[in-house]
Amino acid sequence: MRSGTEGREGVSTVRETRGGRAAKAKEEGGDLPGAWAAYGRLLQHLRKRAGLNQQQLGEAIDYSLEQVASVEQGRRPAKAAFTRAADRVLEAGGVLEVLQDEVDRAKLPRFFRNFALIEAEAVSRFSYDPLLVPGLLQTEGYARALFAGHCPPLSEETIDQHTEARLSRQKLLTRVPLAELSFIIGEEALRNPVGDREVMREQWQHLLKVSALRNVEVQVMPAAPGFHSGLNGPFVVLETSGHQHLGYIESQEVGCVVHDPAEVSAFGLRYGKLRSQALNAVESARLIERLVGET
């Protein structure tokens, strides 16, 4: 019975793989992430070691046979809940959970993955975002609304994956040891209605909550302060765990990590000046509270 079930799974998933993988690769501009395939092979090994077929594992962790098969074949990334349940049922000792961050990171847009890896280990991270709430501070509703408006359109599955990956990045906010985080957000970003009114209200409330963390500072750049260096666009200044200073700039889905010390130094000088021109943390919180009160 066990071998028969495995065989039927193989027949059904070969057809799906050909069409699904081709469509997915076309949408993402490349092959499926290796992290998903590696996770899938490990899951399959642990499942067989436990003497279970895919259907039995699915029933034990409350997932369908198709979902288990897709994860094993690397066509679908495992969610954290799937990983926790599978790790427990298969008595894997946490080895699947160790891979979860890699699986989540591979859900990010391809151009951003290298920087996300650096960001996850950052000692400090300072960013200026004039037009959108930065990803590390976005609510699920806000992030999903942004991905839903993507041009060209993304599939629902890809929207889900990008949203999950963005929320997973937010572990940096509370990671131990704590990272020093500073965000300067343009007032236009706070007033620009991404999603409906409830999405924005939830986003403003989330900003107030996050800004109360002792390692996080949120400042708002007023809409009309005159000329400032941030008018050239968003940027990030980051210190790695090895105490290397890097910059990062991004536009129209093209991201660039800046290594040159002179250029990174200029980013730092600009950021220092922007902090002095923006509202301080208390004034910024009051402005966001007023926005909440206006809805």
Secondary structure, DSSP 8 states (H G I E B T S, - for coil): -HHHHHHHHHHHHHHHHHHHHHHHHHHHTS---HHHHHHHHHHHHHHHHTT--HHHHHHHHT--HHHHHHHHTTSS---HHHHHHHHHHTT-TTHHHHHHHHHHHTTS-GGGHHHHHHHHT-SEEEEEESSS--GGG--HHHHHHHHHT-SS---HHHHHHHHHHHHHHGGGGT-SS--EEEEEEEHHHHHS--S-HHHHHHHHHHHHHHHTSTTEEEEEE-S-----GGGG--EEEEE-TT--EEEEEEETTEEEEE--HHHHHHHHHHHHHHHHHS--HHHHHHHHHHHHHH-
